[in-house]
């Protein structure tokens, strides 16, 4: 049910400006507590009044957009990744920005591990083989690659990366990582560059934020370092990988396989990948479980409440 | 070992076959089609066949054992030896070996991989994207979380324990059923399989197949697992009443299934092919390059030990 552009009644519910219309679950959870206005329909008075901008999904928040909101103090995102928000502009304006915090961490990590196993053990391809009758006609499916004991390199040892590490460590996988800076409390080996990490890994999992520093961080050099038995799993952002180069590297056997939940230009997926058995493709759904949705609803709701009550925000990001 | 006559029951691993050919006197059972040619083959070679090498699908049954008077050892390229007539082997003093431990990790990895694949619908996502539906339809459905769920394991042997260790890292609680309670205070024991199924979110079959465990997952267990529960079978097809499994899935009385083994391999129930909440793989439990190599080496090591009168490495009997 679309929220009204403005409410006519003289209630003093706080105004929350929306970068785009709310998804149904959000609308239901926040119903009755706020006045909502969708930015593109809002009149000047509403734009001038708005202290909070709520960003459903991955709607872009540009410097120009926030420039039109003189009273803005807080941007509330509903995702973990903030690459769709101009964080520099937010910092210059002195805005606070909140994200989904840890709401998505477990499901993202589970999905990453699921992709690692699916690629190495060819689960999707073996199922396709079975479903089209080839087990009966062509015999055993070809041998795949063992997961346990493979060297795992995690790019970004944040909330999600740490959970990926814990899970794969239970498979006897030695875990190493690259992050902006080493984490002294972490039991895993630190590498100062992604390339060095890749050179020492059989599986490279991307679970870091997309920023100017990390854009296309997985390039040909990194993939050559990962090597022909190596597998890339991306549950971060498509922009972390040089996608045309990834397709070339897969085609040429420079790397051994990939599990991809994200792409540079969703929902476009390079068609050449469709013919490959050593690739598992997914439509950006790593966080889509009822628990994660409830979790982000709670965090969004909690952040809004805290803000309007003058209390500390739940999941403010350092800009 | 050059004089050891070995009967290989079916193609199972190129490296194993090459080594047997190189180091022993190898006979390939499948080269003699059943009927007159096979009878002729057995007449010609039975006297010199001292070893049989089988696997999960092809074993030394009573009829074959009777046809091989010189048989001394049955070496299985598998850990499960439900296809070997153990009673007959005991009677004849025939040694039986399998391949435990070397494949434990692979099978446990697959069990957890199947659980995630079913709950999160990973192969279904792959099909969806490859069919161009992300671009065309772009709808998003919620799938089921694994982390923190209740995982139940049927059989807490080597493989069951390896599954438990992995599942714990996802914050899952572990319960199990086995013939007797084991010394793992963190894992809850259930003496009754229906109770086990009623109190979990995912039930993983990891026990050996024998008379007691045939169809251990029956209609009552499947109903207890229920419309939110998933079944993962990395044991043997015969652990599960397959027609019951199919009707439960089709009628939505069971939440989902990840299956590696079937009652009538290489055939899987086609009624399941249209469902999004099943993942069906063709008995790939230990099918990795690394593990099959290790399994083959273990089969060879057992045969070498037997041929040179040394201690057999992994005897069953």
Interface residues (C-beta under 8 A of the other chain):
Chain A: X106 X107 X109 X110 X111 X113 X114 X115 X117 X118 X121 X122 X123 X124 X126 X127 X128 X129 X130 X131 X135 X136 X139 X140 X141 X143 X144 X145 X146 X147 X148 X149 X166 X167 X169 X170 X171 X172 X266 X267 X268 X269 X274 X280 X281 X282 X283 X285 X288 X289 X290 X291 X292 X293
Chain B: X11 X105 X106 X108 X109 X110 X112 X113 X114 X116 X117 X120 X122 X123 X125 X126 X127 X128 X129 X130 X134 X135 X138 X140 X141 X142 X143 X144 X145 X146 X147 X148 X165 X166 X168 X169 X170 X171 X265 X266 X267 X268 X273 X279 X280 X281 X282 X283 X284 X287 X288 X289 X290 X291 X292
